[in-house]
Amino acid sequence: MPIALAIGLDNCLLIIDVLKGRKFAHQLGLTIIGTIGVIVDAKLAGIIPSIKPILSKINSTNFRITEQLELLILKLAGE
């Protein structure tokens, strides 16, 4: 459903994490970002002071982030 809504909107940024959905949205030419991308952007914009506590909470859920990705995320966020 979110992809269908995004198709009908101009200059829409679709927030999506599911790989299959991301690939499909990309094929449709939609601009996409994932949850982690939103968090990093919020840190870089000064909206949140740190992403480490958020990553810690995320890691306690069923949302999967590899250790390599977590290190990259922290580097991108300047932490």
SVG drawing of the C-alpha trace seen along z (x, -y; Angstrom):
<svg xmlns="http://www.w3.org/2000/svg" viewBox="-2 -21 35 32">
<polyline fill="none" stroke="black" stroke-width="0.4" points="0.0,0.0 2.7,-2.6 4.3,-2.0 0.9,-2.6 0.5,-5.9 4.0,-7.0 3.5,-6.4 0.7,-9.0 2.7,-11.7 5.3,-14.1 8.7,-14.4 7.8,-11.6 10.4,-10.0 9.3,-6.5 10.5,-5.1 10.8,-1.4 13.0,1.3 11.8,4.6 14.3,5.6 11.8,6.9 9.7,3.7 12.9,1.5 13.8,3.3 10.4,2.9 10.1,-0.8 13.5,-1.4 12.4,0.3 9.5,-2.1 11.8,-5.1 10.7,-6.1 13.1,-7.8 13.6,-5.6 15.2,-5.6 15.2,-3.2 14.7,-3.6 18.4,-3.7 18.8,-6.4 16.2,-8.5 18.0,-8.2 21.4,-9.1 19.8,-12.1 18.2,-13.2 21.6,-13.1 23.4,-15.0 20.7,-17.6 21.1,-18.1 17.6,-16.8 18.9,-14.1 22.2,-14.2 23.3,-10.6 22.2,-7.5 23.9,-5.0 21.0,-4.8 18.6,-4.4 20.7,-1.6 20.8,0.1 17.0,0.1 16.7,1.3 19.1,4.2 16.8,5.3 14.0,5.9 13.7,8.2 15.1,5.5 18.3,7.0 21.5,4.9 24.8,6.5 27.8,5.5 29.5,4.1 26.4,2.1 26.3,0.7 29.9,-0.4 29.2,-2.1 26.1,-3.8 28.1,-5.2 30.9,-6.4 28.4,-8.1 26.8,-9.8 30.2,-10.9 30.0,-8.8"/>
</svg>
